[in-house]
C-alpha cells in the first residue's frame, strides 16, 4: 500500500538516503560491488588498467517496505578509473590498487538538484590466502580506504559526488569451480563510516553496513563468459544530528553479465540489472554497466 505524500520525517530520510546513493548509485551497504572473476588472482607482474561507466535510474522511494507516494527520480552517471598491480609478498599474491570515481548525480524529483566532478578515491588491495589456479580455487581478503577529497558542497547535502567522510571497506572473497563449465564467486563485505560534520548544516553519522555478493558464471570458452549476480545489502542506518532516520537497508538486486576478450589483452564487459526488493531508500529501476580492461 502506498503511503501518503511525503512529510517532514520522510523528507529528512530522503536527504539521508541521498548520501548513500551518490558515488556508485547503489544502496548504503554495497560500497564496492564486485564483478564476476574479481577474486581470481592473476600472476605476479600483471598490471590492469580498467575503465568503467555506470548508469543508474531510480524512480521510486521506499520506507519500511512501502513505496512512498511520488514522484521520485534520481539518475547517476559515474565513471571509474582503476589501476591494479599484481605482485608477491613472500609466498602470497597481492594486488595494490587505486580507484578514482568521477561523474554526475542528478536529482529530478521531488526537487531538482545536481552535482558533478571527481569523487572520493579508494586505495587498497587484496591478499590471497588461497591461490590454486590449477584447481580453479581462490580465497582473498581485501581492505580499502575511501579518502574524502572529492567534489563536495555542504549546501547540496546528499547530492554530491564526494561524501566528505572517511570510509573503510573490507571484503572476504571465495572462488571455486563447479564442474568444467561453471564458476561460483561468493564475497562478503562490511563497511564502516566516519562522520560528515557538514551535511547541509547537520552532522551525518552511519552505522556499519554489510553485503553478500554472489556470481555464478558459465564459461562459454576460455575467453568468454555469461554470469548472473545477486547482491544483498543490510544495515547502514543513518543519523542526522543524532536523530535516527530508520533507514536501515535490507535490499537486494540482480545483475546479468556478458564478458569477452576481443583481443588477447583487452576484455569488454556489459552488464544490466535492477533492484528486486527495497526495504528503505531509493529503488533502482535500471542499471547499465560497461567495463574495458587492458592487460599489461
C-alpha positions as CSV (number, residue, x, y, z in Angstrom):
1,X,0.0,0.0,0.0
2,X,1.3,3.4,-0.9
3,X,2.0,5.9,1.9
4,X,0.7,9.4,1.9
5,X,2.6,12.4,0.4
6,X,6.0,12.8,2.0
7,X,6.1,14.7,5.3
8,X,8.9,16.2,7.3
9,X,10.2,12.9,8.7
10,X,10.3,11.3,5.2
11,X,11.9,14.4,3.7
12,X,14.7,14.0,6.3
13,X,15.0,10.3,5.5
14,X,15.2,11.1,1.8
15,X,18.1,13.5,2.4
16,X,20.0,10.8,4.4
17,X,19.4,8.3,1.7
18,X,20.9,10.6,-1.0
19,X,24.2,10.4,0.9
20,X,24.3,6.7,0.2
21,X,23.3,6.9,-3.5
22,X,25.8,9.5,-4.5
23,X,29.0,7.8,-5.6
24,X,28.0,4.5,-7.1
25,X,24.3,4.8,-7.5
26,X,23.8,1.9,-5.1
27,X,22.4,1.5,-1.6
28,X,24.3,2.4,1.5
29,X,25.5,-1.2,2.2
30,X,27.1,-2.1,-1.1
31,X,30.2,0.1,-1.2
32,X,32.3,-1.8,-3.7
33,X,30.2,-4.0,-6.0
34,X,32.5,-6.8,-7.3
35,X,32.4,-8.3,-10.8
36,X,32.4,-12.0,-11.7
37,X,36.0,-13.2,-11.6
38,X,37.4,-10.3,-9.5
39,X,38.7,-12.7,-6.8
40,X,40.6,-15.0,-9.1
41,X,44.2,-13.9,-8.7
42,X,46.4,-13.1,-11.7
43,X,50.1,-13.9,-11.9
44,X,52.6,-11.5,-10.2
45,X,53.9,-8.9,-12.6
46,X,50.5,-8.4,-14.4
47,X,49.0,-4.9,-14.5
48,X,45.4,-3.9,-15.3
49,X,44.1,-0.6,-16.5
50,X,40.3,-0.6,-16.1
51,X,37.7,2.0,-17.2
52,X,34.1,1.7,-16.0
53,X,30.9,3.5,-17.0
54,X,27.8,3.0,-14.7
55,X,24.4,4.5,-15.4
56,X,21.5,4.0,-12.9
57,X,18.0,5.3,-12.7
58,X,15.8,5.3,-9.5
59,X,12.1,6.1,-9.9
60,X,10.7,5.1,-6.5
61,X,11.5,5.6,-2.8
62,X,10.6,3.2,-0.1
63,X,10.1,3.5,3.7
64,X,9.6,0.4,5.9
65,X,9.0,-1.7,2.8
66,X,6.2,0.5,1.4
67,X,6.5,2.7,-1.6
68,X,6.2,6.4,-0.8
69,X,3.8,8.4,-3.0
70,X,6.0,10.2,-5.6
71,X,7.1,11.5,-7.8
72,X,10.7,10.5,-7.3
73,X,13.5,10.4,-9.8
74,X,17.3,10.1,-9.3
75,X,19.9,9.4,-12.0
76,X,23.6,8.8,-11.8
77,X,26.3,8.7,-14.5
78,X,29.5,7.5,-12.9
79,X,32.9,6.7,-14.5
80,X,35.7,4.9,-12.7
81,X,39.4,4.7,-13.5
82,X,41.2,1.8,-11.8
83,X,44.8,0.7,-11.8
84,X,45.7,-2.8,-10.4
85,X,49.2,-4.2,-10.0
86,X,49.7,-7.9,-9.1
87,X,52.8,-8.8,-7.1
88,X,54.1,-11.1,-4.4
89,X,54.9,-10.6,-0.7
90,X,56.7,-13.7,0.5
91,X,54.5,-16.6,-0.7
92,X,51.4,-14.5,-1.2
93,X,49.9,-12.7,-4.2
94,X,48.6,-9.2,-3.5
95,X,47.2,-6.5,-5.8
96,X,47.6,-2.9,-4.6
97,X,45.3,-0.6,-6.5
98,X,43.6,2.8,-6.8
99,X,40.1,3.6,-7.9
100,X,39.1,7.1,-8.9
101,X,35.4,7.8,-9.4
102,X,34.0,10.8,-11.4
103,X,30.7,11.8,-13.0
104,X,27.4,13.3,-12.0
105,X,24.4,12.8,-9.7
106,X,21.1,14.3,-10.7
107,X,18.0,14.5,-8.6
108,X,14.9,15.4,-10.7
109,X,12.0,14.7,-8.3
110,X,10.8,15.7,-5.7
111,X,13.3,18.6,-6.2
112,X,15.8,19.5,-8.9
113,X,19.5,19.4,-8.0
114,X,22.7,18.0,-9.4
115,X,26.4,17.7,-8.9
116,X,29.3,16.6,-11.0
117,X,33.1,16.2,-10.6
118,X,35.7,13.8,-9.2
119,X,34.6,11.7,-6.3
120,X,36.5,10.2,-3.3
121,X,39.3,7.9,-4.4
122,X,39.7,4.4,-3.0
123,X,43.1,3.0,-2.0
124,X,43.6,-0.7,-1.1
125,X,44.0,-4.1,-2.4
126,X,43.6,-7.9,-1.9
127,X,45.8,-10.5,-0.2
128,X,45.2,-14.1,-1.5
129,X,45.4,-16.7,1.3
130,X,44.5,-19.5,-1.1
131,X,45.7,-19.3,-4.7
132,X,45.3,-22.6,-6.6
133,X,44.8,-21.7,-10.3
134,X,45.2,-25.4,-11.3
135,X,42.2,-26.3,-9.2
136,X,40.4,-23.0,-10.0
137,X,40.1,-22.1,-6.4
138,X,41.0,-18.8,-4.6
139,X,40.3,-17.1,-1.3
140,X,41.3,-13.5,-0.7
141,X,40.7,-10.7,1.8
142,X,40.6,-7.0,0.9
143,X,40.8,-3.7,2.6
144,X,40.1,-0.3,1.0
145,X,40.0,3.3,2.4
146,X,37.8,6.0,0.8
147,X,39.6,9.3,1.1
148,X,37.3,12.4,1.4
149,X,38.9,14.7,-1.2
150,X,36.2,14.5,-3.9
151,X,33.9,17.3,-5.0
152,X,31.6,18.2,-2.2
153,X,29.4,21.2,-1.4
154,X,27.8,21.2,2.0
155,X,24.7,23.0,0.9
156,X,23.9,20.2,-1.6
157,X,23.7,17.6,1.2
158,X,23.5,14.1,-0.4
159,X,23.5,15.4,-4.0
160,X,27.3,15.3,-4.2
161,X,29.8,13.1,-6.0
162,X,32.1,13.2,-2.9
163,X,30.9,12.3,0.6
164,X,33.1,14.4,2.9
165,X,33.8,11.5,5.2
166,X,36.2,8.6,5.5
167,X,35.1,5.0,4.8
168,X,36.7,1.7,5.4
169,X,35.6,-1.2,3.3
170,X,36.6,-4.9,3.9
171,X,35.9,-8.0,1.8
172,X,36.4,-11.7,2.0
173,X,36.0,-13.5,-1.4
174,X,36.0,-17.1,-2.3
175,X,36.0,-18.5,-5.9
176,X,35.7,-22.2,-6.9
177,X,34.9,-24.3,-10.0
178,X,31.6,-26.1,-10.2
179,X,32.5,-28.8,-12.7
180,X,34.1,-27.9,-16.0
181,X,31.8,-25.1,-17.2
182,X,30.7,-23.1,-14.1
183,X,32.4,-20.9,-11.5
184,X,31.0,-19.6,-8.3
185,X,32.2,-16.4,-6.6
186,X,31.0,-15.5,-3.0
187,X,32.0,-12.2,-1.5
188,X,31.1,-10.9,2.0
189,X,31.6,-7.2,2.8
190,X,31.5,-4.9,5.7
191,X,31.9,-1.1,5.7
192,X,32.5,1.4,8.4
193,X,31.9,5.2,8.1
194,X,33.4,8.3,9.5
195,X,31.1,11.2,10.2
196,X,30.2,14.0,7.8
197,X,30.2,17.1,10.1
198,X,29.0,19.4,7.4
199,X,26.0,17.8,5.8
200,X,23.7,20.8,4.8
201,X,24.5,22.2,8.3
202,X,24.0,18.9,10.1
203,X,26.2,16.0,11.3
204,X,25.6,12.8,9.4
205,X,26.7,9.5,11.1
206,X,26.1,6.0,9.7
207,X,26.2,2.5,11.3
208,X,28.3,-0.2,9.8
209,X,26.8,-1.9,6.7
210,X,27.1,-5.5,5.4
211,X,26.7,-7.0,1.9
212,X,26.7,-10.5,0.4
213,X,27.5,-10.8,-3.3
214,X,27.4,-13.9,-5.4
215,X,28.3,-14.5,-9.0
216,X,27.5,-17.7,-11.0
217,X,29.5,-17.8,-14.2
218,X,29.0,-20.0,-17.3
219,X,32.3,-20.4,-19.2
220,X,31.4,-20.4,-22.9
221,X,35.1,-20.6,-23.7
222,X,38.4,-19.7,-22.0
223,X,37.9,-16.1,-23.1
224,X,34.1,-15.6,-22.8
225,X,31.5,-16.0,-20.0
226,X,28.0,-15.2,-19.0
227,X,27.1,-14.6,-15.4
228,X,24.2,-13.9,-13.1
229,X,24.9,-11.9,-9.9
230,X,23.0,-11.4,-6.7
231,X,23.6,-8.5,-4.2
232,X,22.1,-8.3,-0.7
233,X,22.7,-5.2,1.4
234,X,21.8,-4.8,5.1
235,X,22.5,-2.3,7.9
236,X,23.9,1.2,7.4
237,X,21.2,3.2,9.3
238,X,22.0,6.9,9.3
239,X,21.5,9.6,12.0
240,X,21.2,13.4,11.4
241,X,22.3,15.4,14.4
242,X,21.8,12.3,16.5
243,X,18.3,11.6,15.2
244,X,17.9,8.0,13.8
245,X,16.4,8.1,10.3
246,X,15.0,4.5,10.5
247,X,16.6,3.8,7.0
248,X,18.4,0.5,7.7
249,X,18.9,-1.3,4.4
250,X,17.5,-4.7,3.7
251,X,17.7,-4.6,-0.1
252,X,18.7,-6.8,-3.0
253,X,19.2,-6.7,-6.7
254,X,20.2,-8.8,-9.7
255,X,22.7,-8.2,-12.4
256,X,23.4,-10.1,-15.7
257,X,26.9,-10.0,-17.2
258,X,28.5,-10.8,-20.6
259,X,32.3,-10.6,-20.9
260,X,34.7,-11.5,-23.6
261,X,38.3,-10.8,-24.7
262,X,38.2,-9.0,-28.1
263,X,42.0,-9.2,-28.2
264,X,44.5,-11.2,-26.1
265,X,45.0,-8.2,-23.8
266,X,41.6,-6.4,-24.0
267,X,38.4,-7.5,-22.3
268,X,34.9,-5.9,-22.8
269,X,32.1,-6.4,-20.3
270,X,28.4,-5.4,-20.5
271,X,26.0,-5.6,-17.5
272,X,22.3,-4.9,-16.9
273,X,20.1,-5.2,-13.9
274,X,17.8,-3.7,-11.3
275,X,16.6,-3.9,-7.7
276,X,14.4,-6.8,-6.7
277,X,13.4,-5.6,-3.3
278,X,14.0,-2.4,-1.4
279,X,13.1,-2.0,2.3
280,X,14.3,1.6,2.7
281,X,15.6,4.2,0.3
282,X,15.9,4.5,-3.4
283,X,14.8,1.6,-5.6
284,X,17.0,1.0,-8.6
285,X,14.7,0.7,-11.7
286,X,17.5,0.1,-14.1
287,X,21.3,-0.2,-14.3
288,X,23.7,-0.4,-17.2
289,X,27.4,-1.0,-16.6
290,X,30.2,-1.1,-19.2
291,X,33.8,-2.1,-18.5
292,X,37.0,-2.1,-20.5
293,X,40.1,-3.9,-19.2
294,X,43.6,-3.6,-20.6
295,X,46.1,-6.2,-19.5
296,X,49.8,-5.0,-19.4
